Amino acid sequence: MECFQCQSSYNDHENCPRLLISCGHSLCQKCLTQAFLQGAVTCPECETITESVHLSDFPKNLALLHLKPAPLNDRRQNKSHTRDKSSESIHDASLLCKKHRKKVEGNKSVGMANI
């Protein structure tokens, strides 16, 4: 995700996305600092004015921070973890009720004809 104003990718530092409360759009912290004039910011996307006393009144947009792509090493690690889990689920599939797809519990000889 990128800042609408400067087109820089959001990050946890100077390009941290900050929420413009009046309209719900975001600007990076760097652009917000430049746009903050006399207690107000005009959204470059929709031109809604958000008034505030301090820059700190504009909260971090944590949703956008969580959407940023994970580093390549993290993505590779997640893929291998997913593969491990899928092979485990295939192995454990014989222990699942075919009708309810839940783990079979209790005495194996009781009620197994209905499974």
Backbone bond lengths (Angstrom), bond angles and torsions (degrees), N, CA, C in turn:
res aa  C-N    CA-C-N  psi(-1)  N-CA   C-N-CA  omega(-1)  CA-C   N-CA-C  phi
1 M - - - 1.442 - - 1.526 108.69 -
2 E 1.313 114.39 144.43 1.462 120.28 -175.73 1.519 111.68 -124.63
3 C 1.312 115.25 154.15 1.457 122.24 174.33 1.532 108.67 -67.20
4 F 1.313 116.98 131.72 1.460 121.71 -179.52 1.528 111.28 -62.00
5 Q 1.326 117.40 -34.13 1.460 122.60 -175.79 1.532 112.53 -76.89
6 C 1.337 117.96 -54.95 1.473 120.52 -172.37 1.525 113.85 -104.76
7 Q 1.321 117.52 -6.23 1.464 123.41 179.45 1.532 113.76 65.82
8 S 1.334 117.98 14.33 1.466 121.81 176.46 1.525 109.46 -82.08
9 S 1.315 115.80 145.78 1.464 120.28 177.58 1.523 109.74 -67.68
10 Y 1.327 115.83 140.74 1.461 120.09 177.48 1.519 109.68 -68.65
11 N 1.338 115.41 147.93 1.459 121.86 175.04 1.517 108.88 -148.24
12 D 1.313 117.63 -174.34 1.462 121.95 -177.81 1.525 113.37 -85.83
13 H 1.331 118.01 2.29 1.463 120.99 -173.34 1.524 111.10 -115.74
14 E 1.330 117.08 -121.77 1.467 119.89 -174.64 1.531 112.96 -68.33
15 N 1.296 118.23 -20.31 1.466 121.23 177.03 1.528 111.40 -104.33
16 C 1.316 116.12 30.91 1.459 121.64 177.63 1.536 108.85 -67.35
17 P 1.333 118.52 129.57 1.464 119.61 -179.24 1.536 111.00 -69.93
18 R 1.319 115.17 130.38 1.464 122.47 178.16 1.514 108.99 -116.38
19 L 1.310 116.22 136.79 1.455 123.02 -174.94 1.525 111.50 -84.59
20 L 1.338 115.91 128.46 1.462 121.68 172.38 1.527 105.99 -88.67
21 I 1.292 116.10 107.41 1.459 122.06 -167.76 1.526 113.12 -62.71
22 S 1.315 118.43 -35.34 1.468 120.63 -176.20 1.516 114.27 -67.51
23 C 1.341 117.16 -31.57 1.465 119.32 -176.53 1.521 114.14 -119.64
24 G 1.346 117.86 -18.86 1.458 121.00 179.75 1.514 114.35 90.02
25 H 1.331 118.14 -3.85 1.466 120.20 176.01 1.523 109.43 -78.51
26 S 1.324 116.77 170.91 1.462 121.34 -179.45 1.513 111.12 -128.37
27 L 1.311 114.33 151.35 1.464 123.56 171.50 1.517 107.23 -130.83
28 C 1.328 115.99 152.15 1.463 117.38 175.10 1.527 108.05 -70.94
29 Q 1.301 115.73 157.96 1.458 121.95 -176.94 1.525 111.10 -57.74
30 K 1.315 117.40 -38.55 1.460 122.19 -179.51 1.534 110.77 -62.41
31 C 1.337 117.03 -47.67 1.468 121.00 179.22 1.530 111.20 -68.88
32 L 1.324 116.81 -36.81 1.458 120.46 178.81 1.521 110.04 -61.97
33 T 1.325 116.58 -42.89 1.465 121.32 179.20 1.527 110.20 -60.90
34 Q 1.321 117.21 -42.03 1.468 121.52 179.51 1.530 111.78 -70.10
35 A 1.335 117.57 -33.57 1.463 121.57 -176.37 1.522 113.55 -85.73
36 F 1.334 117.43 -15.00 1.465 121.73 -176.34 1.527 109.47 -75.17
37 L 1.316 115.86 102.35 1.456 120.98 -179.30 1.516 109.89 -122.81
38 Q 1.317 116.82 126.61 1.457 123.56 174.69 1.529 113.28 46.82
39 G 1.316 116.14 45.32 1.453 120.92 173.36 1.513 115.83 80.56
40 A 1.329 118.01 19.14 1.465 119.64 179.40 1.531 110.58 -152.28
41 V 1.334 114.22 154.28 1.470 121.99 176.19 1.530 107.44 -129.91
42 T 1.318 115.97 132.47 1.463 120.57 174.36 1.519 107.85 -97.57
43 C 1.323 116.85 124.21 1.453 121.52 -179.82 1.528 109.17 -65.58
44 P 1.323 117.47 125.88 1.463 119.47 179.65 1.532 112.93 -71.45
45 E 1.326 116.47 -15.80 1.450 120.58 -177.13 1.533 111.94 -87.10
46 C 1.331 117.03 -44.31 1.476 119.79 -175.61 1.527 113.25 -124.64
47 E 1.324 117.25 -2.77 1.461 124.79 178.03 1.532 114.34 67.05
48 T 1.327 117.92 18.65 1.459 121.63 173.86 1.525 108.38 -75.71
49 I 1.313 115.82 139.01 1.464 120.99 -179.57 1.526 109.01 -94.70
50 T 1.337 115.65 129.27 1.459 122.20 174.61 1.520 107.11 -112.57
51 E 1.326 115.60 118.42 1.459 120.75 179.24 1.526 109.89 -94.47
52 S 1.334 115.37 144.47 1.453 120.73 179.72 1.519 109.63 -162.21
53 V 1.317 115.68 155.91 1.456 120.43 179.25 1.531 110.87 -82.91
54 H 1.350 116.20 -38.91 1.463 121.09 -175.41 1.526 110.61 -131.43
55 L 1.315 115.59 153.90 1.469 120.34 174.00 1.517 111.47 -62.33
56 S 1.313 116.65 -29.88 1.469 120.30 -179.08 1.528 112.46 -67.44
57 D 1.344 117.23 -10.87 1.466 120.89 177.39 1.524 112.54 -74.49
58 F 1.316 117.59 -11.40 1.469 122.32 178.61 1.526 108.06 -94.00
59 P 1.329 117.82 104.71 1.477 120.50 -174.53 1.528 112.45 -70.65
60 K 1.323 115.15 155.57 1.464 120.32 173.12 1.521 108.02 -63.14
61 N 1.312 116.01 139.88 1.463 120.51 175.21 1.525 106.98 -88.43
62 L 1.318 116.03 87.54 1.465 121.74 -174.95 1.520 112.11 -64.24
63 A 1.326 117.43 -29.71 1.466 120.31 178.47 1.529 110.11 -61.77
64 L 1.322 117.51 -42.94 1.465 120.13 178.43 1.523 111.52 -68.70
65 L 1.321 116.83 -36.36 1.468 119.07 177.94 1.523 111.27 -63.95
66 H 1.324 117.47 -35.80 1.463 120.69 -179.94 1.517 111.90 -75.46
67 L 1.336 117.70 -19.81 1.460 121.26 179.38 1.516 113.28 -81.80
68 K 1.328 116.65 -14.76 1.460 117.98 -176.57 1.526 109.57 -62.02
69 P 1.339 116.91 142.71 1.466 119.90 -177.16 1.519 112.04 -63.23
70 A 1.317 114.91 142.14 1.464 121.04 178.09 1.533 109.19 -73.51
71 P 1.331 117.10 149.74 1.461 119.37 175.32 1.530 110.76 -56.70
72 L 1.318 116.96 153.34 1.460 123.02 -175.56 1.530 111.86 -54.01
73 N 1.324 118.39 -41.09 1.468 120.96 -179.92 1.521 111.48 -61.56
74 D 1.354 117.26 -40.06 1.461 120.60 179.12 1.524 110.84 -65.56
75 R 1.356 116.62 -39.20 1.465 119.81 -179.54 1.526 110.75 -65.16
76 R 1.326 117.22 -40.05 1.472 120.61 178.83 1.520 110.30 -64.48
77 Q 1.335 115.76 -41.16 1.462 120.34 -179.65 1.526 109.96 -64.18
78 N 1.342 117.75 -41.97 1.465 121.36 179.29 1.520 111.29 -64.15
79 K 1.339 118.55 -38.44 1.461 121.42 179.32 1.517 111.06 -63.57
80 S 1.331 117.37 -43.89 1.463 119.49 -179.33 1.519 109.89 -67.43
81 H 1.328 117.60 -35.43 1.461 121.19 177.42 1.526 110.38 -65.15
82 T 1.338 116.57 -40.30 1.460 121.21 178.62 1.524 110.39 -64.53
83 R 1.321 117.51 -42.33 1.471 120.89 178.56 1.517 110.77 -60.78
84 D 1.338 116.56 -42.76 1.460 119.92 179.48 1.520 110.66 -60.72
85 K 1.319 117.48 -43.57 1.459 121.16 -179.05 1.521 111.45 -66.24
86 S 1.356 116.79 -39.54 1.462 118.66 -178.68 1.524 110.86 -66.48
87 S 1.326 118.22 -36.59 1.459 119.37 178.24 1.519 110.48 -69.42
88 E 1.348 116.86 -33.51 1.463 119.87 176.40 1.519 110.17 -65.34
89 S 1.340 117.56 -41.49 1.460 119.82 -176.95 1.524 111.05 -68.08
90 I 1.326 117.39 -34.16 1.465 119.93 176.59 1.529 109.33 -66.27
91 H 1.336 117.13 -41.17 1.458 121.82 179.75 1.529 110.72 -64.04
92 D 1.329 116.87 -38.69 1.458 121.47 -177.27 1.528 112.39 -84.84
93 A 1.325 119.17 -4.77 1.468 121.77 -176.92 1.521 111.78 -61.09
94 S 1.324 118.30 -28.43 1.459 120.58 179.88 1.526 111.67 -68.87
95 L 1.327 117.64 -17.49 1.453 121.92 179.27 1.526 112.60 -93.32
96 L 1.338 117.78 4.57 1.456 121.55 -178.01 1.515 111.49 -98.86
97 C 1.316 115.70 145.00 1.453 121.96 173.10 1.529 107.21 -67.28
98 K 1.332 117.71 127.29 1.465 120.82 -177.25 1.518 112.06 -67.37
99 K 1.302 117.25 -29.55 1.468 121.17 -178.81 1.533 111.64 -79.47
100 H 1.339 117.12 -45.55 1.466 121.52 -173.37 1.523 113.64 -101.91
101 R 1.322 117.43 -10.92 1.461 123.47 -178.07 1.525 112.14 55.05
102 K 1.322 114.89 39.84 1.459 121.87 176.80 1.517 108.78 -122.54
103 K 1.321 115.14 157.94 1.458 120.89 179.61 1.524 110.07 -62.05
104 V 1.324 115.81 133.36 1.458 121.53 177.98 1.513 107.88 -74.25
105 E 1.339 115.62 128.04 1.462 120.73 -179.11 1.518 110.06 -119.64
106 G 1.303 115.89 163.61 1.463 121.28 174.17 1.511 112.96 81.81
107 N 1.347 116.22 -160.51 1.452 124.36 -177.21 1.520 110.07 -70.05
108 K 1.318 117.21 125.39 1.473 121.73 -177.34 1.502 113.01 -67.61
109 S 1.318 117.94 -26.36 1.464 119.86 -176.44 1.529 111.91 -83.74
110 V 1.329 118.04 -18.17 1.456 121.21 -177.86 1.517 109.37 -93.69
111 G 1.331 115.94 123.77 1.453 121.04 174.60 1.511 115.73 73.98
112 M 1.290 120.03 11.09 1.464 121.91 -177.63 1.529 111.18 -74.30
113 A 1.328 118.87 -19.27 1.446 120.90 180.00 1.516 111.49 -67.54
114 N 1.334 118.09 -25.37 1.465 121.50 -178.50 1.515 113.00 -86.68
115 I 1.289 116.85 -4.61 1.467 120.10 -175.84 1.509 110.82 -87.83
